[in-house]
């Protein structure tokens, strides 16, 4: 039962950072233009709406769980523990990638709208 609680806590932690890339607040070179806030909101919504990223994160978590279960069973006979560790590793790695991609969407979208975004 304890491993199930750990697994649930890990999934909640992954879900908590799901939109952090889309919520990115960019650094501007100079003063923001009048339309910056509305453009930022639109670009963040665009980044957030990329649902294929969420599907990729889920797939990486499931694949990590499967690989972890196999390795855990082969190494120590603890498939559940391996699955939890693998799901966490796959989910975290994918979350970092997805957040970076969403952040890049926000930056490029704002640049496309004429804002001088430096990072």
N, C-alpha and C positions, 0 to 999 in steps of 0.2 A: 504494500500500500504506500510505503514511503516513496518508492521510485515513481509511482504514478503522480504523487503530489509534486515531486521535483520536475517531472516532465510537464505537468500543467503550468507550473511556475515559469519554466523556460519558454513555453509557447506564449504565455502572457507577456513576457519580456520582449520576445520577438515582435509581437503584435504592437507593443507600445512604441517601437521605433519605426513602424511601417511608413509613416508619412514624413519622417524627419528630413529627407532630401527634398521633398516638395515644399516644405516650409522654409526653405533656405532664404536667408536675408542677405542679399549680395552687397558687396562693397563697390561703391561708385567712385569714379574719378570726377570730382566736382560736385556741384549741387544737383539734386534730383530735379528733373523736369516736372512740370505741373501734372502730367498724366502718369507719373511714376507709380503711385500707389494703386491706381486702377490697373495699370499694365502688370504690376507685380502680382496682384490678385489673379489676373487672367492667366499669367504664365505659371503660377503655382497650381492653379486648377488644371491646366493642361498637363503638367507633370504628374499631378495626383491621379488624373484620369487614365493613365497608362496601365490598364488592368493586366496586361500581359506580364508586367513585372511581378505582380502579386502571384500569378500562376507559376512563374519561374521560381520564385522564392519557395512556394509550396512544394514544387517538384524537387528542389534541392534538399528541402527538409526531409521529404519522404525517402529520397535516395540515400541521404545520410543515415536515416534510421535503418534502412535495409542493410546498408554496408556495415553499420555499427553492430547490428544484431548478428550478422554473419561472423564478423571479427570477434565480437564478445563471446559468442558461443564457442568458436574455435579456440580462443585464447584461454578463457576462464570458465566456460560453461554458463556465462551470464548474458544471455541474449538480450534481455530487457535492459540491463545496464548499458550494454553496447548500443542498443537502439536509442536510448535517451542521449547518450554522448554523441552518437552519430547525427541524430536529428538536430541537436544543438549546434554542432560544428557546421553542418550543411546549412542550417538556417541562418546562423550568424554570418558565414561567408557570403551567402546570397544577399542578406540584408545590407551588408556593406556595399556590395556591388550595385544593388538596386537604388540605394540612397544616393550614391555617387552619380548614377545615371539620371535620376530625377533632378538632382542639383544642376547637372549639366544642361538639362532641358530648360530650367528656369533661367540660367545664365544666357544661353543662346537665344531664347525667346525674347528676353529683354534687350539683348544686343540687336536683334532683328527689328525691334520697335524703336531703335535709335538711342538707347540709353548706354552710357559709357561705363559698362560693368568691367571691373578689373579682377574680380574674384568673389 
